[in-house]
Amino acid sequence: MSAINTEVSDGVATLTLDRPPVNAVRFEDMTEMLEAFRSVQDRDDVRAVVFTGAGDRAFVAGTDLQELASLTAETAAESVMIVQDLVNLIYSFPVPVISAVNGPALGSGVAIACASDIRIASTKASFILPEVNIGVMGGSAHVARFLPQGRARWMMYTGEPVSCEEAYRFGMVDKVVEPADLMAEARELALKIASKYPPAIRLAKAGLNGSEWLDLQAGYAYECELTVELRRDPGSAEVSRAFLEARTKR
């Protein structure tokens, strides 16, 4: 049975990790998650993605501790590369990815959430990098995009959690909602994104991702190139005309 359930409707793909009891993942599950994202990557009917965990005990409880503890120097590189490939795919995914964080996110779960475009968290959510507790090293690159250096280091050196409230204050989480409202909030946002002109959304994401690693002037120059590229698309002009006509009729 697959650890990932995929549903597509109204332009939104919902990917749900379902590995009871706490959504702890083996490396083979990571491969399934990677394939699930790839399966919707090039679909014209997918304009936004929601990723979440089944149940209410955890979002992604990280890598199965027995697998993690049994890593050797020989097996670590291949296993870690699977996680890296998944996180990189989510970050560079052609359409926005929303993580609906329904409970604690541990280890690779933190990386998945932070690689997403937007994070909506349940009040039950927290973010933990526990790898230090079993003598291995976790990944902090995406966490460090949101948290101050000192807080990220505290988190990684101690294995102590960051609450959803603290994550929200730092901008690591974009909205905190009650557990019963989480999926409705995530889907509402995904539907709003899916209703926009797809090439504009795709290029907006490309611009944000690309300019994140450039200096200010280079970032503006890159976004200018994408703006020109979009205006070469006849559909972009059609959307502009329709918007202006609708505004005139008000």
N, C-alpha and C positions, 0 to 999 in steps of 0.2 A: 504493500500500500504506500502511495506517495506521501511524503511529508508536507507537500505543498498543494493547496487547493487553488485553482485559478478560475475566476469568473469574469466575463466581459459583458458589460451592458451599458448602453447610452454613452459610449466613448470612454468608459472607465474600466480598467482592469483591476480587479481586487485579488491580491495574492495573500493567502493566509497560511502561515506556518502552523501545522497541526501535528505536534509530536508530544503526546502526553508523557508524563504529567505536567512538565514545566517548560516544554519547548526547548530543551537542551538538544543541541544538534551534533550529530556525528559529521565527519568530513564528507561522507556520502550524501548526507542531507544538504550540506552546503553545495555540493555539485548539483543536486536537484533544484535548489533555489536558483542557482546560476542558470540552469536550463529553463526554468520557469520564466525568468526575466527575459531570456533570449527568445522564448517562444512568442512573446508579445511585442518584442522590440520593433519589428518592422511591419506590424499590422496597422493598416490605415484607419481601422475602427478603434484604435487605442490612442487616446489623446491625453490621458493622465493615468497614473497608477497609484493605488492605495496598497500599502503593505502593512500587515498586522499579524499578531499571534492569536491563535485560538484560545478560548478560555479566559480566565481572569487571574491566573497565577503568575504569568510572566509573558513578556513580549517575545524576547529571545533570550534564553537563559545561558547564552554563550555555548562554547564547545563543551561537549560531554567531558566531564572531569576525568573519567578513566582514560579516554582517548588522549586528552591533553597531557595527563601525567605520564603516559606511556611513550610519548614522543622521544625519539632519539635524534642525534645529530643528522643521521641519514634520512629519517622520515620527516623531520621538521620542515625542511625547505619546501618539499612538495605539498605538504598539508597546509602550510601557511600561505602558499601561493594560491590555493583554492579560495581562501578567505579574501586575499588581496584582489583576485580577479572579480569576485562578487561585489566587493565594496567599490572597486573602480568602475564596474559596469553600472551600478546604481548611481554613482556620482555623474558619470558621463552619459546616462540614459537619455535618449533623444527627447523624451517628454518628461514633465515634472513627476517626481515620485514623492508621495506623502506617506510618512510613517505615522501610523496610528498606534501609539505606544500604550498598550493596554495594561501593562504591569512592569515589573522590574526588567531593565535591559542590562545584561551582563556581558562583558567581554566583546565578542564579535557582534552582539546585539547592539552595543553602544556604537560601534563602527558603522553598522547598517543604518541606524537612526541618523547619525551625524552625516553620513554620505547622502542622505535623502535631501530633497529640496526644502521640505517643510516638515516640521514635527508637531503633531497635536498629541498631547499626553493626557492620559487619565490621571485622576488624583492618586491612583494607586501606583503610578510609575515612579521609578528611580533609576539612576544610572551608576553602574558599578564596574570597575576594572579589577576583578579579583585575582588575576593571574599570579600576582606576587605571592599570594597565600599558598600556592602549591609549587613555588620555585620556578615558574616560567615567566616569560615576558609577554605582555599584551601589546596592543597597538594603540598609540595615542595621537597619531597624526591628525585625524579628523576632529578629535576632541579639542585639540589645541587650536583649531580654527574658531572655537567659540569661547573657551574658558581662558581666563588670564593664566599666564605661565605658572604662577605659584599654585593656583587652584588645580590645574591639570596635573602638576607634579604631586601635590598632596594626594589627589585621587589615585594616581598610578603607584605611588610609593607605599600607600597604606591599605589599598583595597577598600577604603571606606566609601559609602554611597554619596551621590549628589541627589538631593530630593528633587521632585518635579518643580517645586516652588523656587528652589535655588537655581535650577536649570533655566526656568522661565526668566528670572531676574538677569541672568547672564546672556539671554538670547539664544540659548542652546535649544530651548523649547519655545514654540511660537504661540501656543495656546494651551491652557489647562482646562479640562472639562470633567464633569462627573462621568464615571464609568458607563452609565446607561446611555450617555449622549455621544460617546466617542465616535462610533462608526457613522452615525448620522452627520456629525460635524465634518468628519473626514470626507465622506461622500459628497456632501453639499459643496465643499470647497473643490473637490475633484470635478464635479459636474460644472461648476462655474468656469474652471480652467478649460474643460473640454468644450465649452460653448464658444470659446474664442477661435479666431482664425488660426488653424494649426501651424502653418509656416511661421507666423509671427511668434507663437509660443516657443517653437523649436529654436528659432534664431535668438529669441530673448534668453533662453537657457544657455545657448552656446556663447552668447555675449557675456552673461554673468560668470559662467565657468572660466572662459578665456581671460577676462579682465581681472579675475581674482588673483592671478599670479603675475600680472603685469604692473608696471608703475602707472601712475594716473594718466599721463599723456598717451602712453602706448595703449592703455585700456580704452580711452576715448577713441583713439584711431581705429582700434579693432571694431568697436561698436559702430563706428561710422561706416566701415566696410560692410558690415552686416545690414545696416540700414539701407545702403545703396542696393545690396543684393536683394533685399525684400521688395524694394520698389520696382525692381525689374519683373516681379511676378504680377501679371495682370489681375490676379485675384485680390492682391493687396489693395489696388486702386478701387476695385469693386466694393470691398468692405468699407473703404473710406467714403465712397459716394453714398452707400446705403446708410451709413451712420449720419452723414450730414443731411440727407433727405429726411430721415426720421426725426432729426433734431429740428429741422425747419417746420415740420408738421405739428410740433407740439404747441 
